[in-house]
Amino acid sequence: MISLNLKKAFDNLDINDKKDKLSSEIMFIAELLKRIKIYYGLDTNVTVKNYNINSQMSNEEFLSFIYEDVFEIQKQLLLILYSLQKQ
């Protein structure tokens, strides 16, 4: 569970900084997935996009952008689990 201080700090960001922070967290998760895959000798192809804070992306476009990345992370987790169960 997220700490109250961390949540408050996020809540105090403006919308573009929130989008950037969320994208950064997804990039971090993708890097963790790559490291797990390297550890288990799996294909390291994990593709997530990095949000550009200077883009003029609408909130609707951003949600679709992030949804694609969340879907990719979910797919990668399933592939890792499937590969580990086969071992």
All heavy atoms as an XYZ file, in Angstrom:
726
protein
N       0.846     -1.181      0.000
C       0.000      0.000      0.000
C       0.886      1.237      0.000
O       1.924      1.268      0.646
C      -0.917     -0.035      1.214
C      -1.732      1.218      1.391
S      -3.225      0.925      2.326
C      -4.401      0.974      1.014
N       0.457      2.254     -0.698
C       1.223      3.495     -0.821
C       1.171      4.292      0.485
O       0.144      4.306      1.169
C       0.686      4.342     -2.000
C       1.608      5.507     -2.318
C      -0.713      4.825     -1.738
C       1.266      6.221     -3.610
N       2.278      4.920      0.813
C       2.303      5.733      2.034
C       1.473      6.999      1.820
O       1.328      7.482      0.689
C       3.735      6.114      2.409
O       4.214      7.113      1.542
N       0.950      7.525      2.884
C       0.147      8.743      2.795
C       0.972      9.921      2.288
O       0.467     10.749      1.525
C      -0.485      9.073      4.148
C      -1.544      8.080      4.623
C      -2.053      8.469      6.019
C      -2.703      8.013      3.647
N       2.236      9.994      2.692
C       3.093     11.090      2.233
C       3.343     11.017      0.733
O       3.326     12.034      0.047
C       4.425     11.091      2.987
C       4.277     11.522      4.423
O       3.315     12.195      4.793
N       5.225     11.128      5.244
N       3.570      9.813      0.233
C       3.798      9.638     -1.194
C       2.534      9.968     -1.980
O       2.588     10.645     -3.008
C       4.262      8.220     -1.482
C       4.772      7.933     -2.868
C       5.933      8.843     -3.236
C       5.207      6.480     -2.970
N       1.391      9.522     -1.483
C       0.122      9.811     -2.157
C      -0.154     11.308     -2.152
O      -0.579     11.882     -3.164
C      -1.025      9.068     -1.506
C      -2.347      9.299     -2.233
C      -3.450      8.476     -1.672
C      -4.771      8.654     -2.349
N      -5.042      9.891     -3.020
N       0.106     11.966     -1.036
C      -0.118     13.409     -0.948
C       0.799     14.162     -1.909
O       0.370     15.110     -2.573
C       0.096     13.897      0.482
C      -0.208     15.359      0.656
C      -0.087     15.789      2.095
C      -0.401     17.285      2.170
N      -0.544     17.768      3.503
N       2.050     13.734     -1.996
C       2.991     14.368     -2.918
C       2.497     14.228     -4.353
O       2.555     15.189     -5.135
C       4.376     13.766     -2.762
N       1.989     13.044     -4.703
C       1.441     12.835     -6.049
C       0.214     13.711     -6.266
O       0.069     14.351     -7.304
C       1.090     11.360     -6.268
C       0.539     11.079     -7.638
C       1.393     10.948     -8.719
C      -0.829     10.949     -7.831
C       0.882     10.694     -9.994
C      -1.339     10.698     -9.096
C      -0.481     10.571    -10.176
N      -0.670     13.753     -5.282
C      -1.892     14.555     -5.397
C      -1.589     16.034     -5.603
O      -2.369     16.744     -6.238
C      -2.778     14.379     -4.159
C      -3.426     13.008     -4.097
O      -3.471     12.304     -5.129
O      -3.875     12.624     -2.994
N      -0.463     16.501     -5.095
C      -0.101     17.911     -5.205
C       0.523     18.282     -6.550
O       0.721     19.464     -6.826
C       0.840     18.320     -4.068
C       0.125     18.385     -2.743
O      -1.074     18.610     -2.666
N       0.866     18.157     -1.671
N       0.827     17.288     -7.386
C       1.388     17.561     -8.703
C       0.318     18.096     -9.639
O      -0.862     17.770     -9.492
C       1.979     16.288     -9.307
C       3.150     15.646     -8.581
C       3.474     14.301     -9.231
C       4.362     16.557     -8.573
N       0.728     18.886    -10.638
C      -0.242     19.295    -11.653
C      -0.464     18.118    -12.602
O       0.246     17.113    -12.549
C       0.193     20.573    -12.381
C       1.388     20.388    -13.302
O       1.612     19.272    -13.818
O       2.115     21.373    -13.518
N      -1.443     18.222    -13.460
C      -1.868     17.085    -14.285
C      -0.754     16.561    -15.182
O      -0.579     15.356    -15.329
C      -3.150     17.422    -15.095
C      -3.756     16.159    -15.717
C      -2.874     18.460    -16.168
C      -4.394     15.243    -14.733
N       0.039     17.456    -15.784
C       1.122     16.988    -16.649
C       2.207     16.276    -15.856
O       2.774     15.285    -16.320
C       1.719     18.141    -17.459
C       0.837     18.500    -18.631
O       0.172     17.642    -19.202
N       0.819     19.763    -18.993
N       2.504     16.763    -14.668
C       3.491     16.090    -13.826
C       2.969     14.739    -13.343
O       3.740     13.784    -13.195
C       3.897     16.972    -12.651
C       4.773     18.139    -13.071
O       5.459     18.029    -14.120
O       4.767     19.159    -12.372
N       1.666     14.642    -13.102
C       1.072     13.352    -12.726
C       1.206     12.355    -13.875
O       1.556     11.191    -13.672
C      -0.399     13.511    -12.349
C      -0.611     14.130    -10.986
C      -2.082     14.271    -10.678
C      -2.258     14.900     -9.302
N      -3.673     15.101     -8.975
N       0.931     12.823    -15.096
C       1.074     11.953    -16.268
C       2.515     11.489    -16.409
O       2.779     10.314    -16.669
C       0.637     12.691    -17.533
C      -0.852     12.938    -17.618
C      -1.171     13.749    -18.864
C      -2.646     14.052    -18.980
N      -2.940     14.863    -20.183
N       3.443     12.404    -16.236
C       4.859     12.075    -16.339
C       5.271     11.074    -15.263
O       5.992     10.113    -15.532
C       5.697     13.351    -16.241
C       7.159     13.109    -16.514
O       7.479     12.493    -17.553
O       7.983     13.529    -15.678
N       4.811     11.287    -14.048
C       5.143     10.389    -12.937
C       4.588      8.988    -13.184
O       5.269      7.981    -12.965
C       4.609     10.958    -11.619
C       4.933     10.120    -10.411
C       6.412     10.047    -10.159
C       6.698      9.293     -8.869
N       8.057      8.800     -8.834
N       3.354      8.918    -13.651
C       2.739      7.627    -13.943
C       3.516      6.905    -15.038
O       3.794      5.701    -14.934
C       1.275      7.822    -14.339
C       0.445      6.583    -14.570
C       0.449      5.675    -13.358
C      -0.974      6.976    -14.920
N       3.886      7.629    -16.075
C       4.668      7.037    -17.147
C       6.022      6.553    -16.633
O       6.482      5.466    -16.993
C       4.864      8.054    -18.274
O       5.605      7.500    -19.329
N       6.648      7.335    -15.767
C       7.939      6.934    -15.192
C       7.809      5.660    -14.371
O       8.688      4.781    -14.420
C       8.494      8.052    -14.304
O       8.820      9.165    -15.066
N       6.742      5.536    -13.620
C       6.516      4.320    -12.826
C       6.339      3.111    -13.731
O       6.855      2.028    -13.438
C       5.302      4.492    -11.910
C       5.461      5.559    -10.847
C       6.531      5.253     -9.807
O       6.901      4.077     -9.637
O       6.994      6.209     -9.160
N       5.637      3.277    -14.833
C       5.440      2.178    -15.781
C       6.771      1.794    -16.427
O       7.060      0.607    -16.603
C       4.359      2.536    -16.819
C       2.989      2.489    -16.132
C       4.409      1.616    -18.024
C       1.828      2.903    -16.983
N       7.590      2.788    -16.751
C       8.911      2.506    -17.304
C       9.757      1.723    -16.297
O      10.480      0.794    -16.672
C       9.624      3.805    -17.700
C       8.940      4.601    -18.796
S       8.977      3.820    -20.398
C      10.709      3.945    -20.762
N       9.654      2.074    -15.026
C      10.382      1.370    -13.973
C       9.912     -0.086    -13.879
O      10.730     -1.013    -13.785
C      10.199      2.095    -12.631
C      10.911      1.443    -11.493
C      12.273      1.615    -11.316
C      10.218      0.662    -10.586
C      12.941      1.006    -10.264
C      10.876      0.056     -9.531
C      12.240      0.231     -9.372
N       8.612     -0.293    -13.921
C       8.055     -1.652    -13.876
C       8.545     -2.454    -15.077
O       8.908     -3.633    -14.943
C       6.513     -1.613    -13.805
C       6.065     -1.032    -12.466
C       5.927     -3.004    -14.037
C       4.590     -0.660    -12.421
N       8.573     -1.836    -16.247
C       9.049     -2.529    -17.451
C      10.506     -2.942    -17.288
O      10.899     -4.046    -17.696
C       8.876     -1.634    -18.679
N      11.314     -2.075    -16.696
C      12.721     -2.421    -16.460
C      12.839     -3.598    -15.478
O      13.676     -4.483    -15.668
C      13.487     -1.202    -15.944
C      14.964     -1.425    -15.821
C      15.652     -1.792    -17.118
O      15.239     -1.305    -18.195
O      16.614     -2.582    -17.068
N      12.004     -3.608    -14.447
C      11.996     -4.745    -13.520
C      11.622     -6.038    -14.247
O      12.229     -7.089    -14.008
C      11.018     -4.499    -12.371
C      11.395     -3.430    -11.360
C      10.256     -3.224    -10.368
C      12.677     -3.791    -10.632
N      10.635     -5.962    -15.125
C      10.239     -7.144    -15.897
C      11.398     -7.647    -16.751
O      11.640     -8.854    -16.846
C       9.033     -6.832    -16.783
C       7.698     -6.684    -16.070
C       6.638     -6.176    -17.032
C       7.274     -8.005    -15.459
N      12.115     -6.729    -17.388
C      13.263     -7.121    -18.206
C      14.308     -7.836    -17.358
O      14.873     -8.850    -17.771
C      13.890     -5.896    -18.869
C      13.078     -5.342    -20.004
C      13.749     -4.106    -20.590
C      12.852     -3.453    -21.612
N      13.429     -2.201    -22.149
N      14.563     -7.319    -16.172
C      15.565     -7.938    -15.293
C      15.136     -9.325    -14.836
O      15.945    -10.244    -14.738
C      15.858     -7.035    -14.107
C      16.620     -5.792    -14.516
C      16.804     -4.830    -13.360
N      17.377     -3.601    -13.828
C      18.575     -3.161    -13.473
N      19.312     -3.853    -12.634
N      19.031     -2.027    -13.937
N      13.838     -9.477    -14.545
C      13.322    -10.795    -14.174
C      13.486    -11.759    -15.342
O      13.913    -12.902    -15.171
C      11.837    -10.703    -13.734
C      11.729     -9.969    -12.393
C      11.203    -12.087    -13.655
C      10.315     -9.577    -12.016
N      13.176    -11.287    -16.544
C      13.297    -12.145    -17.716
C      14.751    -12.522    -17.984
O      15.040    -13.656    -18.358
C      12.662    -11.457    -18.921
C      11.133    -11.350    -18.784
C      10.514    -10.610    -19.935
C      10.047    -11.629    -20.941
N       9.349    -11.023    -22.081
N      15.662    -11.584    -17.781
C      17.090    -11.893    -17.933
C      17.490    -12.962    -16.922
O      18.174    -13.936    -17.257
C      17.953    -10.617    -17.768
C      17.790     -9.713    -18.986
C      19.423    -10.975    -17.541
C      18.390     -8.321    -18.821
N      17.056    -12.800    -15.690
C      17.393    -13.745    -14.627
C      16.958    -15.161    -14.988
O      17.670    -16.136    -14.727
C      16.752    -13.300    -13.313
C      17.067    -14.209    -12.159
C      18.267    -14.083    -11.463
C      16.171    -15.207    -11.766
C      18.574    -14.927    -10.404
C      16.471    -16.059    -10.711
C      17.663    -15.911    -10.039
O      17.963    -16.753     -8.993
N      15.786    -15.299    -15.577
C      15.267    -16.610    -15.924
C      15.597    -17.030    -17.351
O      15.106    -18.050    -17.828
C      13.751    -16.663    -15.694
C      13.407    -16.706    -14.227
C      12.883    -15.589    -13.587
C      13.614    -17.853    -13.475
C      12.578    -15.622    -12.231
C      13.319    -17.893    -12.126
C      12.799    -16.773    -11.515
O      12.495    -16.812    -10.178
N      16.422    -16.250    -18.042
C      16.846    -16.612    -19.388
C      15.743    -16.531    -20.422
O      15.744    -17.288    -21.398
N      14.818    -15.600    -20.244
C      13.702    -15.441    -21.163
C      13.967    -14.292    -22.126
O      14.813    -13.433    -21.874
C      12.412    -15.160    -20.383
C      12.032    -16.194    -19.320
C      10.846    -15.707    -18.513
C      11.738    -17.538    -19.962
N      13.233    -14.280    -23.236
C      13.308    -13.176    -24.187
C      12.991    -11.873    -23.455
O      11.988    -11.777    -22.751
C      12.300    -13.409    -25.316
C      12.168    -12.234    -26.255
O      13.157    -11.499    -26.440
O      11.066    -12.056    -26.800
N      13.831    -10.875    -23.616
C      13.686     -9.632    -22.838
C      12.877     -8.555    -23.546
O      12.918     -7.391    -23.160
C      15.071     -9.056    -22.471
O      15.788     -8.785    -23.674
C      15.829    -10.010    -21.584
N      12.138     -8.914    -24.563
C      11.351     -7.926    -25.296
C      10.163     -7.446    -24.455
O       9.179     -8.153    -24.290
C      10.858     -8.515    -26.616
C      10.133     -7.503    -27.465
O      10.370     -6.304    -27.343
N       9.253     -7.988    -28.317
N      10.289     -6.255    -23.910
C       9.209     -5.593    -23.175
C       9.096     -4.199    -23.776
O      10.049     -3.426    -23.737
C       9.502     -5.488    -21.663
C       8.374     -4.757    -20.945
C       9.724     -6.857    -21.055
N       7.944     -3.877    -24.341
C       7.804     -2.607    -25.036
C       6.758     -1.735    -24.367
O       5.558     -2.020    -24.439
C       7.384     -2.847    -26.504
O       8.294     -3.755    -27.099
C       7.363     -1.561    -27.286
N       7.215     -0.702    -23.682
C       6.319      0.321    -23.159
C       6.801      1.664    -23.683
O       7.971      1.831    -24.027
C       6.237      0.339    -21.615
C       5.628     -0.943    -21.090
C       7.579      0.590    -20.984
N       5.902      2.604    -23.746
C       6.212      3.909    -24.298
C       6.511      4.896    -23.171
O       5.992      4.769    -22.077
C       5.029      4.419    -25.118
C       4.639      3.474    -26.262
C       3.323      3.820    -26.894
C       2.122      3.836    -26.031
N       1.776      2.671    -25.271
N       7.322      5.878    -23.482
C       7.648      6.910    -22.514
C       6.852      8.169    -22.864
O       6.986      8.706    -23.962
C       9.145      7.206    -22.509
C       9.561      8.092    -21.362
O       8.795      8.320    -20.430
N      10.763      8.590    -21.424
N       6.037      8.627    -21.934
C       5.232      9.822    -22.132
C       6.131     11.044    -22.210
O       7.042     11.210    -21.411
C       4.244      9.970    -20.970
C       3.492     11.275    -20.937
C       2.485     11.530    -21.848
C       3.788     12.244    -19.989
C       1.784     12.717    -21.822
C       3.091     13.442    -19.944
C       2.092     13.675    -20.870
O       1.406     14.856    -20.837
N       5.876     11.896    -23.188
C       6.612     13.146    -23.330
C       5.803     14.256    -22.686
O       4.730     14.608    -23.165
C       6.859     13.442    -24.804
C       7.609     14.732    -25.036
O       7.868     15.500    -24.109
N       7.969     14.973    -26.280
N       6.325     14.808    -21.595
C       5.588     15.822    -20.839
C       5.264     17.049    -21.696
O       4.316     17.773    -21.415
C       6.349     16.217    -19.556
C       5.427     16.960    -18.593
C       7.586     17.017    -19.877
C       5.969     17.093    -17.190
N       6.026     17.263    -22.759
C       5.780     18.415    -23.631
C       4.722     18.144    -24.697
O       4.367     19.044    -25.448
C       7.088     18.861    -24.294
C       8.075     19.367    -23.279
O       7.710     20.039    -22.327
N       9.332     19.014    -23.458
N       4.237     16.915    -24.763
C       3.195     16.611    -25.740
C       1.883     17.254    -25.302
O       1.649     17.485    -24.117
C       3.016     15.105    -25.905
O       2.365     14.560    -24.783
N       1.070     17.527    -26.240
C      -0.229     18.133    -25.959
C      -1.328     17.067    -26.013
O      -2.390     17.272    -26.564
C      -0.515     19.263    -26.965
C       0.469     20.407    -26.890
C       0.504     21.045    -25.502
O      -0.526     21.326    -24.909
N       1.705     21.248    -24.978
N      -1.044     15.945    -25.400
C      -1.950     14.816    -25.399
C      -3.140     15.109    -24.483
O      -2.966     15.564    -23.363
C      -1.182     13.584    -24.893
C      -1.851     12.275    -25.138
S      -0.845     10.889    -24.499
C       0.529     10.871    -25.623
N      -4.328     14.863    -24.982
C      -5.522     15.045    -24.153
C      -5.549     13.973    -23.075
O      -4.839     12.960    -23.164
C      -6.789     14.958    -25.002
O      -7.012     13.625    -25.429
N      -6.366     14.184    -22.068
C      -6.495     13.171    -21.013
C      -6.996     11.857    -21.582
O      -6.554     10.782    -21.168
C      -7.408     13.668    -19.902
C      -6.763     14.767    -19.093
O      -5.551     14.919    -19.077
N      -7.580     15.550    -18.415
N      -7.904     11.927    -22.530
C      -8.441     10.721    -23.164
C      -7.337      9.966    -23.908
O      -7.215      8.740    -23.792
C      -9.569     11.105    -24.130
C     -10.374      9.945    -24.644
C     -11.245      9.300    -23.570
O     -11.694      9.970    -22.644
O     -11.470      8.079    -23.695
N      -6.522     10.697    -24.653
C      -5.406     10.078    -25.371
C      -4.391      9.486    -24.393
O      -3.860      8.397    -24.623
C      -4.711     11.111    -26.264
C      -5.548     11.564    -27.442
C      -4.943     12.773    -28.142
O      -4.412     13.672    -27.458
O      -5.025     12.798    -29.390
N      -4.132     10.195    -23.309
C      -3.182      9.706    -22.320
C      -3.673      8.408    -21.687
O      -2.889      7.477    -21.485
C      -2.935     10.754    -21.234
C      -2.018     10.274    -20.158
C      -0.650     10.192    -20.378
C      -2.513      9.866    -18.926
C       0.208      9.728    -19.386
C      -1.665      9.405    -17.930
C      -0.309      9.330    -18.166
N      -4.956      8.345    -21.373
C      -5.492      7.121    -20.772
C      -5.341      5.934    -21.724
O      -4.976      4.834    -21.294
C      -6.955      7.316    -20.369
C      -7.171      8.248    -19.183
C      -8.665      8.511    -18.996
C      -6.555      7.699    -17.916
N      -5.566      6.144    -23.004
C      -5.364      5.069    -23.982
C      -3.895      4.695    -24.074
O      -3.539      3.515    -24.167
C      -5.874      5.501    -25.364
O      -7.271      5.612    -25.347
N      -3.030      5.691    -24.050
C      -1.582      5.513    -24.085
C      -1.134      4.642    -22.920
O      -0.405      3.670    -23.090
C      -0.957      6.919    -24.022
C       0.540      6.977    -24.025
C       1.237      7.062    -25.217
C       1.249      7.015    -22.832
C       2.623      7.173    -25.221
C       2.635      7.107    -22.826
C       3.318      7.185    -24.019
N      -1.574      4.982    -21.729
C      -1.203      4.239    -20.524
C      -1.852      2.849    -20.507
O      -1.232      1.871    -20.093
C      -1.568      5.038    -19.250
C      -0.674      6.270    -19.135
C      -1.475      4.182    -17.999
C       0.809      5.979    -18.981
N      -3.094      2.753    -20.994
C      -3.771      1.454    -21.033
C      -2.962      0.447    -21.847
O      -2.822     -0.713    -21.457
C      -5.179      1.600    -21.602
C      -5.893      0.279    -21.699
C      -6.399     -0.333    -20.559
C      -6.030     -0.369    -22.913
C      -7.038     -1.559    -20.632
C      -6.663     -1.594    -23.000
C      -7.165     -2.186    -21.861
O      -7.784     -3.395    -21.946
N      -2.423      0.899    -22.984
C      -1.605      0.009    -23.817
C      -0.403     -0.510    -23.035
O      -0.046     -1.688    -23.134
C      -1.145      0.739    -25.073
C      -2.261      1.046    -26.041
C      -1.800      1.912    -27.205
O      -0.568      2.077    -27.407
O      -2.668      2.431    -27.915
N       0.226      0.374    -22.265
C       1.378     -0.045    -21.471
C       0.985     -1.005    -20.356
O       1.685     -1.983    -20.090
C       2.099      1.169    -20.887
C       2.909      1.929    -21.923
O       3.124      1.399    -23.031
O       3.331      3.054    -21.617
N      -0.121     -0.749    -19.701
C      -0.601     -1.644    -18.642
C      -0.917     -3.015    -19.235
O      -0.575     -4.051    -18.657
C      -1.827     -1.040    -17.912
C      -2.490     -2.059    -17.007
C      -1.410      0.200    -17.118
N      -1.530     -3.031    -20.404
C      -1.827     -4.289    -21.081
C      -0.540     -5.036    -21.403
O      -0.451     -6.262    -21.214
C      -2.634     -4.030    -22.357
C      -3.109     -5.286    -23.026
C      -4.268     -5.911    -22.604
C      -2.383     -5.846    -24.057
C      -4.702     -7.084    -23.210
C      -2.803     -7.015    -24.670
C      -3.965     -7.632    -24.241
N       0.487     -4.328    -21.879
C       1.782     -4.952    -22.184
C       2.409     -5.549    -20.925
O       2.938     -6.664    -20.948
C       2.733     -3.931    -22.819
C       4.127     -4.444    -23.085
C       4.208     -5.522    -24.156
O       3.245     -5.710    -24.930
O       5.249     -6.196    -24.217
N       2.339     -4.835    -19.819
C       2.887     -5.333    -18.557
C       2.145     -6.594    -18.124
O       2.754     -7.585    -17.715
C       2.834     -4.242    -17.471
C       3.876     -3.163    -17.780
C       3.038     -4.825    -16.078
C       3.727     -1.908    -16.972
N       0.833     -6.565    -18.237
C       0.031     -7.738    -17.892
C       0.436     -8.930    -18.758
O       0.640    -10.043    -18.261
C      -1.446     -7.430    -18.089
C      -2.366     -8.589    -17.803
C      -3.824     -8.255    -18.108
O      -4.127     -7.220    -18.707
N      -4.709     -9.116    -17.702
N       0.597     -8.703    -20.051
C       0.995     -9.770    -20.979
C       2.366    -10.326    -20.596
O       2.555    -11.550    -20.563
C       1.017     -9.231    -22.410
C       1.401    -10.258    -23.453
C       1.379     -9.666    -24.834
C       2.719     -8.991    -25.073
N       2.906     -8.502    -26.438
N       3.303     -9.456    -20.277
C       4.646     -9.892    -19.904
C       4.631    -10.710    -18.617
O       5.345    -11.705    -18.496
C       5.587     -8.693    -19.784
C       5.860     -7.989    -21.089
C       6.517     -8.885    -22.122
O       7.340     -9.739    -21.803
N       6.141     -8.704    -23.372
N       3.841    -10.281    -17.643
C       3.724    -11.047    -16.398
C       3.160    -12.435    -16.660
O       3.630    -13.432    -16.098
C       2.858    -10.300    -15.383
C       3.517     -9.093    -14.727
C       2.478     -8.275    -13.967
C       4.636     -9.530    -13.803
N       2.162    -12.522    -17.507
C       1.594    -13.824    -17.855
C       2.615    -14.702    -18.568
O       2.698    -15.910    -18.302
C       0.341    -13.649    -18.717
C      -0.889    -13.119    -17.987
C      -1.991    -12.753    -18.976
C      -1.389    -14.126    -16.973
N       3.400    -14.113    -19.469
C       4.439    -14.883    -20.164
C       5.494    -15.399    -19.192
O       5.955    -16.536    -19.307
C       5.099    -14.021    -21.248
C       4.255    -13.755    -22.491
C       4.920    -12.694    -23.371
C       4.037    -15.039    -23.267
N       5.882    -14.562    -18.240
C       6.849    -14.986    -17.232
C       6.280    -16.142    -16.410
O       6.947    -17.161    -16.204
C       7.254    -13.810    -16.324
C       8.097    -12.796    -17.102
C       8.012    -14.303    -15.092
C       8.307    -11.476    -16.387
N       5.057    -15.995    -15.937
C       4.435    -17.063    -15.140
C       4.312    -18.357    -15.931
O       4.606    -19.444    -15.422
C       3.064    -16.619    -14.627
C       3.084    -15.585    -13.512
C       1.676    -15.104    -13.217
C       3.722    -16.147    -12.258
N       3.888    -18.244    -17.186
C       3.753    -19.422    -18.031
C       5.117    -20.110    -18.212
O       5.223    -21.335    -18.080
C       3.163    -19.036    -19.400
C       3.092    -20.166    -20.371
C       2.117    -21.151    -20.235
C       3.989    -20.262    -21.423
C       2.042    -22.213    -21.125
C       3.930    -21.316    -22.311
C       2.955    -22.290    -22.156
O       2.890    -23.341    -23.043
N       6.141    -19.326    -18.470
C       7.483    -19.884    -18.667
C       7.995    -20.555    -17.399
O       8.627    -21.616    -17.459
C       8.456    -18.788    -19.103
O       8.103    -18.281    -20.355
N       7.747    -19.941    -16.251
C       8.205    -20.525    -14.987
C       7.451    -21.810    -14.670
O       8.037    -22.741    -14.091
C       8.057    -19.521    -13.852
C       8.978    -18.300    -13.933
C       8.679    -17.328    -12.805
C      10.436    -18.723    -13.931
N       6.179    -21.882    -15.014
C       5.409    -23.099    -14.747
C       5.873    -24.253    -15.617
O       5.741    -25.411    -15.226
C       3.925    -22.842    -14.969
C       3.300    -21.990    -13.883
C       1.838    -21.667    -14.163
O       1.363    -21.792    -15.286
N       1.134    -21.242    -13.129
N       6.410    -23.952    -16.787
C       6.893    -24.996    -17.694
C       8.218    -25.577    -17.216
O       8.573    -26.665    -17.613
C       7.058    -24.443    -19.108
C       5.765    -24.243    -19.838
C       5.910    -23.684    -21.236
C       7.162    -24.022    -21.957
N       7.283    -23.489    -23.315
N       8.956    -24.847    -16.394
C      10.285    -25.309    -15.967
C      10.186    -26.403    -14.935
O       9.385    -26.571    -14.161
C      11.103    -24.158    -15.400
C      11.463    -23.151    -16.453
C      12.301    -21.997    -15.902
O      12.564    -21.895    -14.709
N      12.725    -21.118    -16.773
